[in-house]
């Protein structure tokens, strides 16, 4: 049997497993030969093991052998003469202690019988106080003497106890030996390339990013954070990170009976207020699939992504995270101060840019870095190639904002009284505490009705700068704040509804 050494040349990391490829050049003799490859991971998935040979040679048989080496025998404890002598003395002290216990029990019995005799004689009118007192004192002294001797034996026995032996940690069991045995048939002696591929659990990866904002724009780096504890060290291997989800099979969903029933239409209309998230794509972005629901693992919008590491990397089998760079790009950044007081009462600095790389940026955490270093971490959703995305760089400490809203009483809005309305007023106050000029983009929203029984009427006269909402109900102002300056904004609208409409 020939031994071979096939190093790992490529690893494809999936969400919860790894596909390993080993490769080696073999000098195969003519005829049938047996080859053995040792040092594989014991958690190797047997059914995924495959072997391929180039040339006319072929693999006849491929087996996987696992053996648990027997632990080394424990050395017999060496006899200690001092310990043996201590055990003998303790045994003798134990026997003497047993005899003393019996004598103490006998003395207690004699005391009880003496007291019974004294009680009987007293009943017959006999009185021998001095003799009885001497007998009772004699028995008490005898018992006290025996108890003292027993206590002395207990002290001597405890002094002869064996001292605690030092703790010696047990050696870990030897790792399981995993070997692959191949039978190769070749019509003639030749040189062939052998490739072994198999799957391993206990390995995974997740996307992680780093964004550096400077005067020249944004430098964005996408990385893969990977972990592995498979029992095999990957030394200078080619890494490929994939979002494929191989499955062993799935069951179709169970179909339940859907019963349709007819009911009378209610005259009362119930309206509920809710927030909707609006998704927009830039005109130059690539059309992607509709956002999927919350899924475990990596969000790739249903399209498998394969990302290759820039250079070979080493990942030891210790379960510790290691970051591997995937790709990077530089782009222009539009930085602005944004205030959405209904959501957050602080002015946040935001930058907008485009993904100018040829790869999609997968959803994951982003480390934010400025001139002063790391300032925080945010989460980024899936960004396709060419798509616009934004990053928040934290609040501006020198800008403050306060927001207040008030709702008026409902009153009739027509002659017949079928409509009622209530006025809504929102007031904002912005303050600049620094000695620099700042421009703040302020965004407020006006509710948008989906029913003809409910109307939202915007009051442009009472609204600051006559700003009007867009199709989605957002009102935007660009406010220039001078040093130590202050600015007030006002938004007014009315909510009209039919009397039969009830808000939930």
Secondary structure by P-SEA (a helix, b strand, c coil): cbbbbbcccbbbbcccbbbbbbbbbbbccccbbbbbbcccccccccccbbbbbcccccccbbbbbbbbccccccccccccaaaaaaaaaaaaaaaaaaaaaaaaaaaaaaaaaaaaaaaaaaaaccccaaaaaaaaaaaaaaaaaaaaaaaaaaaaaaaacccccccccccccccbbbbbbbbbbbccbbbbbbbbbbcccccbbbbbbbbbbccccbbbbbbbbbbbcccccccbbbbbbbcbbbbcccccccccbbbbbbbccccbbbbbbbbbbbbbbcccccccccccccccccccccbbbbbbccbbbbbccccbbbbbbcccbbbbbbbbbbbccccccbbbbbbbbcccccccccbbbbbbbccccccbbbbbccccccbbbbbbccccccbbbbbbbbbbbbbbccccccbbbbbbbbbbbbbbcccbbbbbbbbbbccccccccbbbbbbcccccccccccccbbbbbbccccccbbbbbbbbbbbbbccccccc
